Amino acid sequence: MQVRGGVHGQNLYLLDGIPLYSTQHFFGMVSAYNPIIIRTAKLYKSGFPAEFGGKVSSVVNVLTEDAKLKDFSGAAEINVLSSKAMLNIPIVKDKLALSVSGRISNYSGLNIISLFGTDDGLDTKISLHFADINANMVWKISEKDKLKLTWFNNSDGIDVSQLDYGSMNKTWIDNRQQNVGLNWYRNISDRTQNHLLAYFDRYGFDFGQSNDGTSSGTGL
């Protein structure tokens, strides 16, 4: 996404207030945001609110649905590229509830190429994969106070291995992000709410190549 001439890296992408560093799957064909659990999405192209900073082009602020305290519900969807499902479980009615959603790639069928070898000593195996999980737990402490615990796990990668006349060559590109956030909401009045967020986040990007047990790679 390009806003006002900026490049993709100049946009701030947020999920429940936590920055996302990898926002797409399968070379941009699938968003890292799972639509089955999204509550609101706002794009700021200018005049950013004071709570956002660090980027110069835009802010994409996405919030997920809170776990529902009363009703048990679920949903599932299958399309060409992915399968996704969501489950909402009230643990203590009107007090505590859990919501979990997940998505996994369908295009692992492309890996069927791995089933075929050649008679000339060459054999190539390709693995494409992505998956993500969103979960949140809501605890209604009182009429004014609410806690929301969020968890996000996102992974994406492509791995290629080739047997070349007895020599095994491997190449991989993989990234993963995991975060946990704790939100405290306190209603001051019908129109005013205080919100405190504390979170832990980890992102890793790994790429490399190996040949005959001798490997070279880089992990960030």
C-alpha positions as MATLAB code, in Angstrom:
seq = 'MQVRGGVHGQNLYLLDGIPLYSTQHFFGMVSAYNPIIIRTAKLYKSGFPAEFGGKVSSVVNVLTEDAKLKDFSGAAEINVLSSKAMLNIPIVKDKLALSVSGRISNYSGLNIISLFGTDDGLDTKISLHFADINANMVWKISEKDKLKLTWFNNSDGIDVSQLDYGSMNKTWIDNRQQNVGLNWYRNISDRTQNHLLAYFDRYGFDFGQSNDGTSSGTGL';
ca = [
       0.000    0.000    0.000;
       1.322    3.408   -1.009;
      -0.065    6.566    0.614;
       0.959   10.069   -0.503;
       3.986    8.723   -2.372;
       5.281    6.711    0.575;
       6.480    3.116    0.358;
       4.981    0.116    2.135;
       7.436    0.300    5.037;
       6.383    3.859    5.869;
       2.909    2.710    6.937;
       2.155    1.733   10.528;
       0.034   -1.436   10.711;
      -1.619   -2.192   14.051;
      -3.614   -5.159   15.327;
      -5.272   -4.472   18.687;
      -2.728   -1.701   19.258;
       0.334   -3.885   18.530;
       2.487   -3.275   15.404;
       2.494   -5.901   12.645;
       5.799   -6.338   10.822;
       4.609   -8.869    8.241;
       1.199   -7.902    6.852;
       0.715  -10.401    4.033;
       0.880  -14.063    3.067;
       1.636  -15.811   -0.207;
       3.484  -12.907   -1.849;
       0.734  -10.409   -1.086;
      -2.279  -12.449   -2.192;
      -3.609  -12.913    1.374;
      -3.685  -10.334    4.166;
      -2.299  -11.185    7.600;
      -5.516   -9.708    9.020;
      -8.092  -12.483    9.376;
     -11.447  -10.914    8.344;
     -13.479  -13.449   10.312;
     -12.566  -11.747   13.607;
     -12.160   -8.062   12.630;
     -14.452   -5.570   14.413;
     -13.239   -2.238   13.017;
     -10.535   -1.013   10.647;
      -9.457    2.625   10.285;
      -7.010    4.184    7.844;
      -5.391    7.517    8.762;
      -3.773    9.166    5.743;
      -2.903   12.394    7.553;
      -3.525   14.146   10.843;
      -2.531   11.083   12.892;
      -3.879   10.987   16.476;
      -1.179   11.646   19.076;
      -1.198    8.009   20.235;
       0.364    6.862   16.937;
       3.924    7.538   15.867;
       7.003    6.175   14.167;
       5.776    6.214   10.557;
       5.283    9.028    8.071;
       2.735    7.859    5.455;
      -0.300    6.308    7.126;
      -1.707    4.340   10.051;
      -3.876    1.230    9.663;
      -5.572    0.519   12.990;
      -7.448   -2.804   13.160;
      -9.345   -4.040   16.218;
     -10.626   -7.586   16.703;
     -13.986   -8.634   18.067;
     -14.151   -9.031   21.833;
     -15.147  -12.447   23.103;
     -18.902  -12.380   23.714;
     -19.902  -12.914   27.330;
     -23.348  -14.409   26.704;
     -23.626  -16.410   23.507;
     -21.786  -19.464   22.214;
     -21.078  -19.039   18.506;
     -18.849  -20.189   15.694;
     -18.095  -19.710   12.005;
     -16.082  -21.392    9.270;
     -15.086  -20.527    5.735;
     -13.180  -22.255    2.947;
     -11.926  -20.487   -0.170;
      -9.349  -21.081   -2.855;
      -6.292  -20.064   -0.831;
      -7.193  -20.673    2.821;
      -9.537  -22.189    5.380;
     -10.563  -20.309    8.498;
     -12.702  -20.904   11.577;
     -13.782  -19.028   14.702;
     -15.223  -20.191   18.024;
     -16.633  -18.052   20.860;
     -17.059  -19.695   24.271;
     -18.669  -18.004   27.306;
     -16.847  -19.489   30.301;
     -18.714  -17.610   33.034;
     -21.842  -15.956   31.675;
     -21.674  -12.147   31.723;
     -18.186  -12.315   33.304;
     -15.616  -14.322   31.347;
     -15.406  -15.480   27.731;
     -12.868  -16.817   25.209;
     -12.710  -16.318   21.447;
     -10.315  -18.218   19.159;
      -9.931  -17.997   15.395;
      -7.428  -19.609   13.079;
      -6.516  -19.800    9.423;
      -4.348  -22.157    7.398;
      -3.256  -22.262    3.764;
      -4.936  -24.523    1.224;
      -2.281  -24.123   -1.440;
      -0.136  -26.803    0.139;
      -1.632  -28.774   -2.721;
       1.063  -27.150   -4.822;
       3.471  -29.319   -2.880;
       2.192  -32.229   -4.940;
       5.191  -31.541   -7.153;
       7.204  -33.134   -4.393;
       5.612  -36.487   -5.168;
       7.256  -36.675   -8.545;
      10.902  -37.395   -9.068;
      12.889  -37.707  -12.239;
      15.003  -40.503  -13.575;
      18.072  -38.327  -14.099;
      19.000  -38.037  -10.412;
      17.178  -34.723   -9.910;
      14.350  -34.368   -7.392;
      12.814  -31.053   -6.249;
      10.471  -30.543   -3.319;
       8.649  -27.261   -2.706;
       6.761  -26.386    0.474;
       4.581  -23.255    0.683;
       2.777  -22.558    3.937;
       1.135  -19.942    6.103;
      -1.013  -19.933    9.216;
      -2.242  -17.472   11.813;
      -4.129  -17.642   15.107;
      -6.004  -14.855   16.898;
      -7.357  -15.367   20.401;
      -8.701  -13.122   23.121;
     -10.156  -13.552   26.583;
     -12.439  -10.927   28.110;
     -13.043  -10.580   31.835;
     -15.690   -8.122   32.963;
     -14.476   -7.139   36.414;
     -17.224   -4.613   37.121;
     -19.620   -2.322   35.297;
     -16.734    0.110   34.776;
     -13.700   -2.150   34.373;
     -12.855   -4.765   31.757;
      -9.689   -6.724   30.986;
      -8.917   -8.139   27.539;
      -6.024  -10.535   26.946;
      -5.011  -10.998   23.288;
      -2.708  -13.492   21.583;
      -1.534  -13.485   17.960;
       0.648  -15.991   16.122;
       1.558  -15.539   12.467;
       3.849  -17.612   10.228;
       4.683  -17.653    6.553;
       7.308  -19.421    4.501;
       8.616  -21.174    1.439;
      11.088  -24.050    1.549;
      12.756  -25.663   -1.455;
      14.954  -28.749   -1.415;
      16.618  -30.265   -4.454;
      18.474  -33.547   -4.780;
      21.067  -32.983   -7.477;
      22.986  -36.160   -8.292;
      23.392  -37.095   -4.644;
      23.919  -33.530   -3.416;
      21.064  -32.051   -1.350;
      20.501  -28.310   -1.762;
      18.030  -26.476    0.498;
      16.770  -22.893    0.395;
      14.267  -21.326    2.764;
      12.553  -18.034    3.572;
      10.472  -18.015    6.754;
       9.059  -15.356    9.042;
       7.050  -15.515   12.253;
       5.470  -13.014   14.642;
       3.991  -13.691   18.069;
       2.590  -11.255   20.574;
       0.568  -11.122   23.776;
      -1.312   -7.994   24.863;
      -3.134   -7.083   28.068;
      -5.753   -4.327   27.801;
      -7.464   -2.584   30.709;
     -10.563   -0.545   29.867;
     -12.200    1.741   32.442;
     -15.386    3.652   31.668;
     -15.234    7.145   33.132;
     -18.601    8.176   31.675;
     -20.897    7.270   28.796;
     -18.573    9.129   26.412;
     -15.156    8.706   28.022;
     -13.009    5.610   28.472;
      -9.454    5.109   29.682;
      -7.411    2.396   27.961;
      -4.080    0.961   29.128;
      -2.177   -1.525   26.947;
       0.905   -3.565   27.824;
       2.284   -6.093   25.357;
       5.163   -8.432   24.549;
       6.077   -8.973   20.916;
       8.573  -11.133   19.034;
       9.311  -11.173   15.298;
      11.770  -13.350   13.439;
      12.838  -13.498    9.803;
      15.050  -16.350    8.671;
      16.488  -17.088    5.256;
      19.361  -19.215    4.108;
      20.788  -21.988    2.010;
      22.465  -25.293    2.789;
      24.355  -27.777    0.686;
      25.603  -31.229    1.698;
      25.378  -30.382    5.397;
      27.324  -27.130    4.965;
      24.927  -24.261    5.592;
      24.951  -20.516    5.526;
      22.024  -18.379    6.611;
      20.905  -15.278    8.376;
      18.404  -14.937   11.221;
      17.041  -11.580   12.375;
];
